[in-house]
Amino acid sequence: MFQMRAPMMVEGVYEPATMKVSIWQKDMAIIAAFAADVGCATPLFTLTQPVYAQAMAMGLSFLATPYPSFRAASTDPVQVLRYE
């Protein structure tokens, strides 16, 4: 996967999506519920949730999951938290 996606990420190309943000949001909910059920803290995972929520709020659900990370790197953290 890295060999396929890395060149696209370097070029800033996020389509075609191999893992859409909308699917990752569903998976994140399942992962978070499982972690909570077993009492496992997931601080780094939890910190990423507002980034993907922002992507969904911005209508980017059809893009690949690396795109929100790219956008988040240049976004004021206060702006990200507004979408939470």
Rosetta constraint file for C-alpha pairs under 8 A:
AtomPair CA 1 CA 5 HARMONIC 6.02 0.50
AtomPair CA 2 CA 6 HARMONIC 5.37 0.50
AtomPair CA 3 CA 7 HARMONIC 7.26 0.50
AtomPair CA 4 CA 8 HARMONIC 7.33 0.50
AtomPair CA 5 CA 9 HARMONIC 6.12 0.50
AtomPair CA 6 CA 10 HARMONIC 6.20 0.50
AtomPair CA 7 CA 11 HARMONIC 6.31 0.50
AtomPair CA 8 CA 12 HARMONIC 6.08 0.50
AtomPair CA 8 CA 13 HARMONIC 4.95 0.50
AtomPair CA 8 CA 14 HARMONIC 6.69 0.50
AtomPair CA 9 CA 13 HARMONIC 5.78 0.50
AtomPair CA 9 CA 14 HARMONIC 6.76 0.50
AtomPair CA 9 CA 66 HARMONIC 7.52 0.50
AtomPair CA 14 CA 63 HARMONIC 6.06 0.50
AtomPair CA 14 CA 64 HARMONIC 5.43 0.50
AtomPair CA 14 CA 66 HARMONIC 7.39 0.50
AtomPair CA 14 CA 67 HARMONIC 6.31 0.50
AtomPair CA 15 CA 63 HARMONIC 6.27 0.50
AtomPair CA 15 CA 64 HARMONIC 6.57 0.50
AtomPair CA 16 CA 63 HARMONIC 7.48 0.50
AtomPair CA 16 CA 64 HARMONIC 7.31 0.50
AtomPair CA 17 CA 62 HARMONIC 7.13 0.50
AtomPair CA 17 CA 63 HARMONIC 5.47 0.50
AtomPair CA 17 CA 64 HARMONIC 4.22 0.50
AtomPair CA 17 CA 65 HARMONIC 7.67 0.50
AtomPair CA 18 CA 64 HARMONIC 6.11 0.50
AtomPair CA 19 CA 23 HARMONIC 6.77 0.50
AtomPair CA 19 CA 24 HARMONIC 6.89 0.50
AtomPair CA 19 CA 63 HARMONIC 7.91 0.50
AtomPair CA 19 CA 64 HARMONIC 5.32 0.50
AtomPair CA 19 CA 65 HARMONIC 5.95 0.50
AtomPair CA 20 CA 24 HARMONIC 6.35 0.50
AtomPair CA 20 CA 61 HARMONIC 6.23 0.50
AtomPair CA 20 CA 62 HARMONIC 5.40 0.50
AtomPair CA 20 CA 63 HARMONIC 5.38 0.50
AtomPair CA 20 CA 64 HARMONIC 4.64 0.50
AtomPair CA 20 CA 65 HARMONIC 5.75 0.50
AtomPair CA 21 CA 25 HARMONIC 6.10 0.50
AtomPair CA 21 CA 52 HARMONIC 6.98 0.50
AtomPair CA 21 CA 55 HARMONIC 7.53 0.50
AtomPair CA 21 CA 56 HARMONIC 7.27 0.50
AtomPair CA 21 CA 60 HARMONIC 7.20 0.50
AtomPair CA 21 CA 61 HARMONIC 4.71 0.50
AtomPair CA 21 CA 62 HARMONIC 6.32 0.50
AtomPair CA 21 CA 63 HARMONIC 6.16 0.50
AtomPair CA 21 CA 64 HARMONIC 5.98 0.50
AtomPair CA 21 CA 65 HARMONIC 5.07 0.50
AtomPair CA 22 CA 26 HARMONIC 6.64 0.50
AtomPair CA 22 CA 56 HARMONIC 7.17 0.50
AtomPair CA 22 CA 61 HARMONIC 4.76 0.50
AtomPair CA 22 CA 62 HARMONIC 6.77 0.50
AtomPair CA 23 CA 27 HARMONIC 6.33 0.50
AtomPair CA 24 CA 28 HARMONIC 5.89 0.50
AtomPair CA 24 CA 65 HARMONIC 7.25 0.50
AtomPair CA 25 CA 29 HARMONIC 6.35 0.50
AtomPair CA 25 CA 52 HARMONIC 7.06 0.50
AtomPair CA 25 CA 53 HARMONIC 7.87 0.50
AtomPair CA 26 CA 30 HARMONIC 6.55 0.50
AtomPair CA 27 CA 31 HARMONIC 6.14 0.50
AtomPair CA 28 CA 32 HARMONIC 5.96 0.50
AtomPair CA 28 CA 49 HARMONIC 7.82 0.50
AtomPair CA 29 CA 33 HARMONIC 6.11 0.50
AtomPair CA 30 CA 34 HARMONIC 6.20 0.50
AtomPair CA 31 CA 35 HARMONIC 6.12 0.50
AtomPair CA 32 CA 36 HARMONIC 6.13 0.50
AtomPair CA 33 CA 37 HARMONIC 6.11 0.50
AtomPair CA 34 CA 38 HARMONIC 6.35 0.50
AtomPair CA 35 CA 39 HARMONIC 5.96 0.50
AtomPair CA 35 CA 40 HARMONIC 4.91 0.50
AtomPair CA 35 CA 41 HARMONIC 6.90 0.50
AtomPair CA 35 CA 42 HARMONIC 7.31 0.50
AtomPair CA 36 CA 40 HARMONIC 5.99 0.50
AtomPair CA 36 CA 41 HARMONIC 7.43 0.50
AtomPair CA 42 CA 46 HARMONIC 5.91 0.50
AtomPair CA 43 CA 47 HARMONIC 6.22 0.50
AtomPair CA 44 CA 48 HARMONIC 6.65 0.50
AtomPair CA 45 CA 49 HARMONIC 6.93 0.50
AtomPair CA 47 CA 51 HARMONIC 7.91 0.50
AtomPair CA 48 CA 52 HARMONIC 6.74 0.50
AtomPair CA 49 CA 53 HARMONIC 6.16 0.50
AtomPair CA 50 CA 54 HARMONIC 5.98 0.50
AtomPair CA 50 CA 80 HARMONIC 6.13 0.50
AtomPair CA 50 CA 81 HARMONIC 6.14 0.50
AtomPair CA 50 CA 83 HARMONIC 6.66 0.50
AtomPair CA 50 CA 84 HARMONIC 5.25 0.50
AtomPair CA 51 CA 55 HARMONIC 6.41 0.50
AtomPair CA 51 CA 68 HARMONIC 6.37 0.50
AtomPair CA 51 CA 69 HARMONIC 7.21 0.50
AtomPair CA 51 CA 72 HARMONIC 6.38 0.50
AtomPair CA 51 CA 80 HARMONIC 6.13 0.50
AtomPair CA 52 CA 56 HARMONIC 6.25 0.50
AtomPair CA 52 CA 68 HARMONIC 6.31 0.50
AtomPair CA 53 CA 57 HARMONIC 6.15 0.50
AtomPair CA 53 CA 83 HARMONIC 6.36 0.50
AtomPair CA 53 CA 84 HARMONIC 6.37 0.50
AtomPair CA 54 CA 58 HARMONIC 6.08 0.50
AtomPair CA 54 CA 80 HARMONIC 6.22 0.50
AtomPair CA 54 CA 83 HARMONIC 5.24 0.50
AtomPair CA 54 CA 84 HARMONIC 7.22 0.50
AtomPair CA 55 CA 59 HARMONIC 6.43 0.50
AtomPair CA 55 CA 60 HARMONIC 5.20 0.50
AtomPair CA 55 CA 61 HARMONIC 6.64 0.50
AtomPair CA 55 CA 68 HARMONIC 5.90 0.50
AtomPair CA 56 CA 60 HARMONIC 5.46 0.50
AtomPair CA 56 CA 61 HARMONIC 5.23 0.50
AtomPair CA 57 CA 83 HARMONIC 7.01 0.50
AtomPair CA 63 CA 67 HARMONIC 6.82 0.50
AtomPair CA 65 CA 69 HARMONIC 7.42 0.50
AtomPair CA 66 CA 70 HARMONIC 6.35 0.50
AtomPair CA 67 CA 71 HARMONIC 6.23 0.50
AtomPair CA 68 CA 72 HARMONIC 5.82 0.50
AtomPair CA 69 CA 73 HARMONIC 6.21 0.50
AtomPair CA 70 CA 74 HARMONIC 7.17 0.50
AtomPair CA 71 CA 75 HARMONIC 6.31 0.50
AtomPair CA 72 CA 76 HARMONIC 7.81 0.50
AtomPair CA 72 CA 77 HARMONIC 7.94 0.50
AtomPair CA 72 CA 80 HARMONIC 7.59 0.50
AtomPair CA 75 CA 79 HARMONIC 6.87 0.50
AtomPair CA 75 CA 80 HARMONIC 7.05 0.50
AtomPair CA 76 CA 80 HARMONIC 6.74 0.50
AtomPair CA 77 CA 81 HARMONIC 6.34 0.50
AtomPair CA 78 CA 82 HARMONIC 6.48 0.50
AtomPair CA 79 CA 83 HARMONIC 7.31 0.50
AtomPair CA 80 CA 84 HARMONIC 7.22 0.50
